[in-house]
Amino acid sequence: MIRPSADRGDILPYDFRKPSRISPDRQRSLEASHEQLAQGVQRWLSGRLRAPFEVHLESVGQAVYRDFLDAFEGNAATFVYDIAEPAGLSMAVSLDAIIAFLLVERLVGGGQVSEPLDRPLTPLEQVIIRLATDKIAAEVALVWSDHIDLELDFARYESARELIDMTGRDEDVLVATLRVEFEEVKGIIHVALPFPVLEPFISPTEATPRLSAPNTSPAERAVERHRIEGLVRRASIGVSARLPQLRMTLGELAALEPGDFLTTTASTADPVEVLVSGVPRFQGRQGRLGPRMGVQITESIQKE
């Protein structure tokens, strides 16, 4: 039995007026596809700016639009994209001020942020940041392309949260939170989509395909495969060699003392078993390699 405790930290408030509309199965699909969104944004930032940007998915889930707006801090730079169908709805891409000004500096060839962050973006800075937000919008459309035909058209830039107006304040939105890190700078990018756009995914019919991760080009898959292969090849595992087994009585075992020798009937020509992570994988023969003892692999042990 788990008793209530104020300091457990694992109990979240549940609003019965706004029940979750995302099933656990759909939630897993969202997390997988938006991980791909984060990777796509990271590849673009790192490649375009020639700098090691880190972009990770922090969360993706349902929120009430007014709560999404109330969570903004400071002068967030928000770029609103109108959605073609259904008409009258918009998507918002909102960048923390520190991230927006960092991207401006890097995109024009500068270094770290050199100006105060307590002001909106200038018209020229808005045009520069559009390079990044247009790419994010394209990646979002790609994430949903297997399920929803998401046509996005840039509408406007907003620095005041009260003016974003992408849907009704009491409506549900899907909010993806991306954490961006570059050297000592850390910030957040939010992507918000109104739920009416996602109805085919939230309440699918039997014939509706499920949301899957976006397709990537052969070149991107080759790069990712090479990266994963490099990580696997650098992983450390335990390898051990085991001499032929011997048998002795419990009495002989109990009489053993430091300095005693174990005598076996095995010769130096007998095979040695090589184990990888405790599993027999090879046979070899024992010997010396310079001043060291060693085992030369002679054959592989095939698993039945």
C-alpha positions as CSV (number, residue, x, y, z in Angstrom):
1,M,0.0,0.0,0.0
2,I,1.3,3.5,-0.9
3,R,0.3,6.1,1.6
4,P,-0.2,9.7,0.6
5,S,2.9,11.9,1.2
6,A,3.4,15.5,0.4
7,D,7.1,15.1,-0.4
8,R,6.8,12.2,-2.8
9,G,6.9,14.5,-5.8
10,D,5.3,12.0,-8.2
11,I,1.6,13.0,-7.9
12,L,0.4,15.5,-10.4
13,P,-2.9,17.5,-10.2
14,Y,-5.7,16.3,-12.5
15,D,-8.2,18.7,-14.0
16,F,-11.5,16.8,-14.4
17,R,-12.8,19.7,-16.5
18,K,-10.0,19.1,-19.0
19,P,-9.3,15.3,-19.2
20,S,-6.4,14.1,-21.2
21,R,-7.3,13.4,-24.8
22,I,-4.1,11.6,-25.6
23,S,-4.0,7.9,-24.9
24,P,-0.8,6.3,-23.6
25,D,-0.2,4.7,-27.0
26,R,-0.6,8.0,-28.8
27,Q,1.6,9.7,-26.3
28,R,4.4,7.2,-27.1
29,S,4.0,7.9,-30.8
30,L,4.2,11.7,-30.1
31,E,7.4,11.3,-28.1
32,A,9.1,9.2,-30.7
33,S,8.2,11.5,-33.6
34,H,9.1,14.7,-31.7
35,E,12.5,13.2,-30.8
36,Q,13.0,13.2,-34.5
37,L,11.9,16.8,-34.6
38,A,14.5,17.7,-32.0
39,Q,17.2,15.8,-34.0
40,G,16.2,17.5,-37.2
41,V,16.4,21.0,-35.6
42,Q,19.8,20.1,-34.1
43,R,21.2,18.9,-37.4
44,W,20.2,22.1,-39.1
45,L,21.5,24.5,-36.4
46,S,24.8,22.7,-36.0
47,G,25.3,22.5,-39.8
48,R,24.1,26.0,-40.7
49,L,26.0,27.7,-37.8
50,R,29.0,25.3,-37.8
51,A,28.7,25.0,-34.0
52,P,27.8,22.1,-31.7
53,F,24.2,23.0,-30.8
54,E,22.4,20.5,-28.6
55,V,18.6,20.2,-29.0
56,H,16.6,17.7,-26.9
57,L,13.0,17.0,-26.5
58,E,12.0,18.0,-22.9
59,S,8.3,17.2,-23.2
60,V,5.3,17.0,-25.5
61,G,1.7,16.9,-24.4
62,Q,-1.6,18.5,-23.9
63,A,-2.1,22.0,-22.4
64,V,-4.8,24.6,-22.1
65,Y,-3.9,27.5,-24.3
66,R,-4.1,30.1,-21.5
67,D,-1.7,28.1,-19.4
68,F,0.7,27.9,-22.3
69,L,0.6,31.7,-22.6
70,D,1.0,32.2,-18.8
71,A,4.2,30.1,-18.8
72,F,6.0,32.6,-21.0
73,E,8.8,34.5,-19.2
74,G,10.4,37.8,-20.4
75,N,10.4,38.9,-24.0
76,A,9.8,35.6,-25.8
77,A,10.1,35.8,-29.6
78,T,7.0,34.2,-31.1
79,F,6.5,33.5,-34.8
80,V,2.9,32.6,-35.8
81,Y,2.2,30.4,-38.8
82,D,-1.3,30.2,-40.2
83,I,-2.7,26.8,-40.9
84,A,-4.4,26.3,-44.3
85,E,-6.9,23.7,-43.1
86,P,-8.8,24.1,-40.9
87,A,-8.9,27.8,-41.5
88,G,-8.7,30.3,-38.7
89,L,-6.1,28.4,-36.6
90,S,-2.4,29.0,-36.3
91,M,0.8,27.3,-35.0
92,A,3.2,29.2,-32.7
93,V,7.0,28.8,-32.6
94,S,8.3,30.6,-29.5
95,L,11.9,31.1,-28.6
96,D,13.3,32.2,-25.3
97,A,14.9,35.7,-25.7
98,I,18.4,34.3,-24.9
99,I,18.0,31.8,-27.7
100,A,16.6,34.3,-30.2
101,F,19.4,36.8,-29.6
102,L,22.0,34.0,-29.7
103,L,20.8,32.8,-33.1
104,V,20.8,36.4,-34.4
105,E,24.5,36.8,-33.4
106,R,25.5,33.4,-34.8
107,L,23.6,33.8,-38.1
108,V,25.3,37.1,-38.8
109,G,28.7,35.7,-38.0
110,G,29.0,37.0,-34.4
111,G,29.8,35.1,-31.2
112,Q,27.8,35.2,-27.9
113,V,24.9,37.5,-27.1
114,S,26.3,41.1,-26.9
115,E,23.1,43.1,-26.4
116,P,20.6,43.4,-23.6
117,L,17.7,40.9,-23.8
118,D,14.9,43.2,-22.5
119,R,13.6,44.3,-25.8
120,P,11.7,42.9,-28.8
121,L,13.4,41.9,-32.0
122,T,14.0,44.6,-34.6
123,P,12.5,44.0,-38.1
124,L,15.9,43.0,-39.4
125,E,16.4,40.5,-36.5
126,Q,13.0,39.1,-37.2
127,V,14.0,38.4,-40.8
128,I,17.2,36.6,-39.6
129,I,15.3,34.5,-37.0
130,R,12.8,33.5,-39.7
131,L,15.6,31.3,-41.2
132,A,15.4,29.2,-38.0
133,T,11.7,29.2,-37.4
134,D,10.9,28.4,-41.0
135,K,13.1,25.4,-40.7
136,I,11.3,24.4,-37.5
137,A,7.9,24.8,-39.1
138,A,9.1,22.6,-42.0
139,E,10.3,19.9,-39.6
140,V,7.0,20.0,-37.8
141,A,5.1,19.6,-41.1
142,L,7.4,16.6,-41.8
143,V,6.7,15.0,-38.5
144,W,3.0,15.1,-39.2
145,S,3.2,14.3,-42.9
146,D,2.3,10.7,-42.6
147,H,-0.9,11.6,-40.8
148,I,-1.9,15.2,-41.5
149,D,-1.4,17.5,-44.5
150,L,-0.1,20.4,-42.5
151,E,0.3,23.5,-44.7
152,L,1.9,26.4,-42.8
153,D,2.3,30.0,-44.0
154,F,4.1,32.6,-41.9
155,A,1.7,35.2,-40.6
156,R,3.5,37.5,-38.1
157,Y,5.9,38.0,-35.3
158,E,4.7,38.8,-31.8
159,S,6.7,39.9,-28.7
160,A,3.7,40.2,-26.4
161,R,2.1,36.9,-25.3
162,E,-1.4,38.5,-25.2
163,L,-1.3,39.1,-29.0
164,I,-0.4,35.7,-30.2
165,D,-4.0,34.6,-30.5
166,M,-3.6,31.2,-32.3
167,T,-6.8,29.7,-30.8
168,G,-9.4,30.2,-28.0
169,R,-7.8,30.7,-24.5
170,D,-9.7,27.8,-23.1
171,E,-8.9,25.4,-26.0
172,D,-6.4,22.6,-25.8
173,V,-3.1,22.8,-27.6
174,L,-0.3,20.3,-28.1
175,V,2.9,21.8,-26.8
176,A,6.4,20.4,-27.7
177,T,9.2,21.8,-25.6
178,L,12.7,21.7,-27.0
179,R,15.7,22.4,-24.8
180,V,18.5,24.2,-26.7
181,E,22.1,24.3,-25.3
182,F,25.2,26.0,-26.8
183,E,28.3,26.3,-24.6
184,E,27.0,28.2,-21.5
185,V,23.7,29.3,-23.1
186,K,20.6,27.3,-22.4
187,G,17.0,28.0,-23.4
188,I,13.7,26.7,-24.6
189,I,11.8,26.6,-27.9
190,H,8.1,25.9,-27.7
191,V,6.0,24.6,-30.6
192,A,2.2,24.8,-30.1
193,L,-0.5,23.3,-32.3
194,P,-4.3,23.6,-31.7
195,F,-6.0,20.3,-31.0
196,P,-8.7,20.7,-33.8
197,V,-5.8,20.3,-36.3
198,L,-4.8,17.0,-34.7
199,E,-8.3,15.4,-34.5
200,P,-7.4,12.8,-37.2
201,F,-4.6,11.7,-34.9
202,I,-6.3,12.1,-31.5
203,S,-9.5,10.3,-32.7
204,P,-8.4,8.1,-35.6
205,T,-10.6,5.9,-37.7
206,E,-9.6,2.4,-38.5
207,A,-8.3,3.3,-41.9
208,T,-6.2,6.2,-40.6
209,P,-2.5,5.5,-40.6
210,R,-0.7,6.0,-37.3
211,L,1.8,8.8,-36.8
212,S,5.4,7.7,-37.4
213,A,8.8,9.2,-37.3
214,P,9.5,11.3,-40.4
215,N,11.4,9.8,-43.3
216,T,15.0,10.7,-43.7
217,S,17.2,10.8,-46.8
218,P,19.7,7.9,-47.5
219,A,22.6,10.3,-46.7
220,E,21.1,11.2,-43.3
221,R,20.5,7.5,-42.5
222,A,24.1,6.7,-43.5
223,V,25.4,9.4,-41.2
224,E,23.2,8.3,-38.3
225,R,24.2,4.6,-38.9
226,H,27.9,5.6,-38.9
227,R,27.4,7.6,-35.6
228,I,25.6,4.7,-33.9
229,E,28.2,2.2,-35.2
230,G,31.0,4.4,-33.7
231,L,29.2,4.5,-30.3
232,V,28.8,0.7,-30.3
233,R,32.4,0.0,-31.3
234,R,33.6,2.3,-28.4
235,A,31.5,0.5,-25.9
236,S,33.4,-1.6,-23.3
237,I,32.5,-5.2,-22.5
238,G,34.1,-7.8,-20.3
239,V,36.2,-10.5,-22.0
240,S,37.7,-13.4,-20.0
241,A,39.5,-16.7,-20.7
242,R,38.7,-19.8,-18.7
243,L,41.1,-22.7,-18.3
244,P,39.8,-26.3,-18.6
245,Q,37.7,-27.2,-15.5
246,L,39.0,-29.5,-12.8
247,R,37.3,-31.4,-10.1
248,M,38.2,-31.7,-6.4
249,T,36.5,-32.8,-3.3
250,L,35.0,-30.4,-0.7
251,G,37.6,-31.6,1.7
252,E,40.4,-30.6,-0.6
253,L,38.7,-27.3,-1.3
254,A,38.3,-26.6,2.5
255,A,42.0,-27.4,3.1
256,L,43.3,-24.8,0.6
257,E,45.6,-22.1,2.0
258,P,47.4,-19.1,0.5
259,G,50.4,-20.3,-1.5
260,D,48.9,-23.7,-2.4
261,F,48.9,-24.9,-6.0
262,L,46.0,-26.3,-8.0
263,T,47.2,-29.1,-10.2
264,T,45.2,-30.1,-13.2
265,T,45.5,-32.8,-15.8
266,A,45.2,-30.2,-18.6
267,S,48.2,-29.5,-20.8
268,T,49.2,-26.2,-22.4
269,A,47.8,-27.5,-25.7
270,D,44.3,-27.9,-24.4
271,P,41.8,-25.3,-25.7
272,V,40.9,-22.3,-23.6
273,E,37.3,-21.0,-23.5
274,V,36.9,-17.3,-24.2
275,L,33.8,-15.6,-22.7
276,V,32.3,-12.3,-23.7
277,S,30.1,-10.8,-21.0
278,G,30.1,-14.2,-19.3
279,V,28.9,-16.0,-22.5
280,P,31.2,-18.5,-24.2
281,R,31.9,-17.2,-27.7
282,F,35.4,-18.5,-28.8
283,Q,38.0,-21.1,-28.2
284,G,41.7,-20.4,-28.2
285,R,45.0,-21.7,-27.1
286,Q,47.2,-20.2,-24.3
287,G,50.6,-18.8,-24.8
288,R,52.9,-15.8,-24.4
289,L,53.2,-12.6,-26.4
290,G,56.4,-11.0,-25.3
291,P,56.4,-10.6,-21.5
292,R,52.6,-11.1,-21.3
293,M,50.4,-14.1,-21.2
294,G,47.8,-14.3,-23.9
295,V,45.1,-16.4,-25.7
296,Q,45.0,-16.8,-29.4
297,I,41.5,-17.2,-30.9
298,T,41.3,-20.4,-32.9
299,E,37.6,-20.8,-33.6
300,S,34.2,-19.3,-32.9
301,I,31.6,-21.1,-30.8
302,Q,28.3,-21.2,-32.8
303,K,25.1,-20.8,-30.7
304,E,22.5,-23.4,-31.5
